[in-house]
Amino acid sequence: MESSKLLIEGGRRLTGEIQIHGAKNSVLPILAATLLCGRTKTREAGISRTKTREAGISTIHRCAGLSDAFAAMRILRSLGCDVTHEGSTVTVNSANAEGDIVSDGLMHEMRSSIVFLGAILGRVGRCRLSFPGGCELGPRPIDLHLEALRRLGVKITEDHGILDCTAGARPLSADITLSLPSVGATENIMLYSALGAGETVIRNAAREPEISDLAGYLIKCGAEISGQGTSTLVINGVPELHGCEYSVMPDRIEAATYMGAAAITNGELMLRGVRPSDMYSCMSVFSEMGCGVYPYDDKIFISARKPISAVRTVRTMPYPGFPTDCQPIVMAVLAKSRGTSVIVENIFENRFMAAPELRRMGANIKAEGKVAVVEGVKKLYGAPVRAYDLRAGAALVVAALGAEGQTQVSNIHYIDRGYESIETALSSVGANVKRV
Ligand code: UD1
């Protein structure tokens, strides 16, 4: 798909304040979860309608204007929800949602559309959608999602890339141990188990703050969930969930991206509306680079007056480890640093997509398998580069801000999946960025 480009004139020190939006990785599962509201479900009686239309209404605040969020809204509409969007508030009424099919086209619009599986099954007891297959980050297996749903009594057939799922008579209790703390699998199990009878225990569950945010929304809708933030989650199914008003948590990856922009331009930025306690692993990497990082309340101030230093090894890990989503951003900053850094990517197979593009800008990066060696250079130079995935695209924008001359970043529809108007935020703190 051909999309607009960003033209970035590098070399300007960024100073000022940026307000951080609601988290992409949180709003997508929460939008999927709105489907569960406004329907009564009992084990004996199967599925029956709730009496009031209001029980289906959820009002979600801090919903950033991201193309992935718009794709999630299109999926909700295709399933029968009324969805309205005004500013950063999205209102979903699921009272009449009867759909059980997500079209192939809609599945492909959003990388994380698989999170609709647990929600649709939870609501209507059936779901048909296409297998997500590979993506920019390499193969995206969903074996853990399917294995867990089977443990919860779901009958699943896979035929020519189509998944056909039907909820069966559910066991009263299921005790599921994930072999990996998969974020997506944890979300799908939570979504499927929230409505109904029985206790579901998820061991080795993902501990990402976005999981706690999904739990927070579901609990406000009447769900019984405990253990969020720990590796054992317990979900006691309830017969009914009602919509609520909820504010999505701050986007820690967006905040880390702007920390990268401050670092590479020797700038000073105040990031507002963040939750520093979610960001210790990121803040410690920026501190190790020599930046002053000062968190307080819902703000982080980052000051990068000194040249950036190399760091020891950055390893991506499940939360609370260093997030895979921040890895390309940190790679871009380290590309222009003093010394040699090593980056180990433990989550995704194909997540050094930014490296060849950064090399076009003069970076010295060798990447093989899960390890990248970044030998810092004194200067990066503007060049025509291409975003190959969301965070790799954001990393190129960060590198361009610290480069001499003009960079043209193409394929920016990837960046629009996860950043609401990145050029507006960066221009407001002194960057020269234009969308053409
Ligand atoms: C991942 C990130 C999450 C990030 C999101 C968006 C981790 C642990 N997860 O979540 O923080 O917000 O991308 O970029 O960092 N896997 C299987 N089988 C499965 C499911 C996953 O083998 O059924 C493997 C994956 O290949 C991967 C790992 O488990 O190596 C973690 O995947 P998972 O957490 O499910 O990915 P996302 O939900 O996309």
Residues whose N, C-alpha, C, O or C-beta is under 5 A from the ligand:
A	BS01	UD1	N25 P139 P141 I142 D143 L144 H145 L180 P181 S182 V183 G184 A185 M317 P318 T324 D325 I347 F348
